[in-house]
Amino acid sequence: MTRIHITGNAGSGKSTLASHVGSVLDLPVYGLDETVWLPGWKKSSPERRDALEDALVSKPSWVIEGVSQKVIRAADAVILLDVSRPTAYYRCAKRNWRYLLSSRPGMPRGCPELLIIPYLVKLIWRFPSNVQPRLLEAARDCDTKIFHVRNHSEVEAALGEIGV
């Protein structure tokens, strides 16, 4: 499988897993944060985001991490990381504290984490009921192989089936 999408809630481990999978399979890794956000935490227009996602999924092989129904439909396999809300909150805090006053890697300039904390709190809380069902439905609608993983052993099993 050469087109792998890793998705899930903020703090679920998407970037970490994508980096690992890309390294093992020697595939380019792309994050969707730069398609969603502009400097200063301004949201991209739907047209801009669509064009950027189209450019990414048109590549012959990739690992793309983030949340996108378009990427799900283009992928050979999807790994949906399903972690608990406390785990997601903890991991976000652990990741973001170093970048409270600056942009973390993979983000546009002018996106200090301090300014996005209220948004992240709501996003993490709402993800299981608002976003995750739509992602699962998108995968089912296009017969994409989806691995809905909830723990480390399920991640390992999914990676084994993908060939990592």
C-alpha positions as CSV (number, residue, x, y, z in Angstrom):
1,M,0.0,0.0,0.0
2,T,1.5,3.3,-1.0
3,R,-1.2,5.8,-0.2
4,I,-1.8,5.8,3.6
5,H,-3.9,8.3,5.5
6,I,-3.5,8.6,9.3
7,T,-6.3,10.4,10.9
8,G,-7.8,11.0,14.4
9,N,-8.4,13.6,17.1
10,A,-5.9,16.3,18.0
11,G,-3.3,14.6,20.2
12,S,-4.0,11.1,19.0
13,G,-0.5,10.6,17.6
14,K,-1.1,11.2,13.9
15,S,2.2,13.0,13.2
16,T,4.3,10.6,15.2
17,L,2.8,7.5,13.5
18,A,2.9,9.1,10.0
19,S,6.6,9.9,10.5
20,H,7.3,6.3,11.5
21,V,5.3,4.8,8.7
22,G,6.9,7.1,6.1
23,S,10.3,6.3,7.4
24,V,9.9,2.5,7.3
25,L,8.2,2.4,3.9
26,D,10.3,5.2,2.5
27,L,7.3,7.3,1.5
28,P,6.9,11.1,1.6
29,V,4.9,12.3,4.6
30,Y,2.6,15.3,4.4
31,G,0.6,17.0,7.1
32,L,-2.7,18.7,6.5
33,D,-2.2,21.5,9.1
34,E,-0.8,23.8,6.4
35,T,-3.8,23.2,4.2
36,V,-6.2,24.1,7.0
37,W,-4.4,27.1,8.6
38,L,-2.9,30.4,7.3
39,P,-0.6,32.6,9.4
40,G,-2.3,33.9,12.6
41,W,-4.6,30.9,12.9
42,K,-6.8,32.1,10.1
43,K,-8.6,29.2,8.4
44,S,-8.0,28.6,4.7
45,S,-10.8,29.0,2.3
46,P,-12.5,25.8,1.2
47,E,-11.2,26.5,-2.4
48,R,-7.6,26.8,-1.2
49,R,-7.8,23.7,1.0
50,D,-9.4,21.7,-1.8
51,A,-6.7,22.7,-4.2
52,L,-3.9,21.9,-1.8
53,E,-5.5,18.5,-0.9
54,D,-5.9,17.7,-4.6
55,A,-2.2,18.4,-5.2
56,L,-1.3,16.1,-2.3
57,V,-3.5,13.2,-3.2
58,S,-2.6,13.3,-6.9
59,K,1.0,12.2,-6.0
60,P,1.6,8.5,-6.7
61,S,2.5,7.6,-3.1
62,W,2.3,9.2,0.3
63,V,1.5,9.1,4.0
64,I,-0.8,12.0,4.8
65,E,-1.7,12.8,8.4
66,G,-4.7,15.0,9.3
67,V,-8.4,15.0,9.0
68,S,-9.9,14.9,5.5
69,Q,-12.6,13.0,3.8
70,K,-11.0,13.7,0.4
71,V,-7.7,12.1,1.6
72,I,-9.7,9.1,3.0
73,R,-11.3,8.6,-0.4
74,A,-7.9,8.7,-2.2
75,A,-6.1,6.4,0.2
76,D,-5.3,2.7,-0.1
77,A,-5.5,2.4,3.7
78,V,-6.6,4.6,6.5
79,I,-5.5,4.3,10.1
80,L,-8.0,6.1,12.4
81,L,-6.4,6.6,15.8
82,D,-9.1,6.5,18.4
83,V,-7.7,7.7,21.8
84,S,-9.6,8.8,24.9
85,R,-10.3,12.4,25.5
86,P,-8.0,12.5,28.5
87,T,-5.2,11.0,26.4
88,A,-5.8,13.5,23.6
89,Y,-5.7,16.5,26.1
90,Y,-2.6,15.2,27.8
91,R,-0.7,14.7,24.5
92,C,-1.7,18.1,23.1
93,A,-0.5,19.8,26.3
94,K,2.7,17.8,26.2
95,R,3.3,18.7,22.5
96,N,2.2,22.3,22.6
97,W,3.8,23.7,25.8
98,R,7.1,24.2,24.0
99,Y,5.3,26.2,21.3
100,L,3.1,28.4,23.4
101,L,4.6,31.6,21.9
102,S,5.8,30.3,18.5
103,S,4.6,28.1,15.7
104,R,5.3,24.4,16.0
105,P,6.9,22.5,13.1
106,G,4.4,21.9,10.2
107,M,2.4,25.0,11.0
108,P,2.4,28.4,9.2
109,R,4.2,31.3,10.8
110,G,2.3,33.3,13.4
111,C,0.5,30.4,14.9
112,P,1.5,30.2,18.6
113,E,-0.2,27.4,20.4
114,L,-1.4,29.8,23.1
115,L,-4.0,31.3,20.7
116,I,-5.5,27.9,19.7
117,I,-6.0,26.4,23.2
118,P,-9.8,27.2,23.5
119,Y,-10.3,25.8,20.0
120,L,-8.4,22.6,20.7
121,V,-10.3,22.0,23.9
122,K,-13.6,22.1,22.0
123,L,-12.2,20.1,19.1
124,I,-11.0,17.3,21.2
125,W,-14.2,17.1,23.2
126,R,-16.4,17.1,20.1
127,F,-14.3,14.9,17.8
128,P,-15.7,11.5,18.9
129,S,-19.3,12.5,18.3
130,N,-19.0,15.1,15.5
131,V,-16.0,14.3,13.3
132,Q,-15.1,10.6,13.8
133,P,-18.5,9.2,12.5
134,R,-18.1,11.2,9.3
135,L,-14.6,9.9,8.8
136,L,-15.8,6.3,9.3
137,E,-18.7,6.9,6.9
138,A,-16.4,8.3,4.2
139,A,-14.2,5.3,4.4
140,R,-17.1,2.9,4.2
141,D,-18.6,4.8,1.2
142,C,-15.5,4.3,-0.9
143,D,-14.3,0.8,0.2
144,T,-11.0,2.1,1.6
145,K,-9.3,-0.3,3.9
146,I,-9.8,1.3,7.3
147,F,-8.1,0.3,10.6
148,H,-10.0,1.8,13.5
149,V,-7.4,1.4,16.3
150,R,-7.9,2.0,20.0
151,N,-4.7,0.8,21.6
152,H,-1.1,0.0,20.9
153,S,-1.6,-3.6,20.0
154,E,-4.3,-2.7,17.4
155,V,-1.9,-0.1,15.9
156,E,0.8,-2.8,15.7
157,A,-1.6,-5.2,14.0
158,A,-2.7,-2.5,11.4
159,L,1.0,-1.7,10.7
160,G,1.7,-5.4,10.2
161,E,-1.1,-5.7,7.7
162,I,0.1,-2.6,5.8
163,G,3.6,-4.0,5.7
164,V,5.4,-1.8,8.2
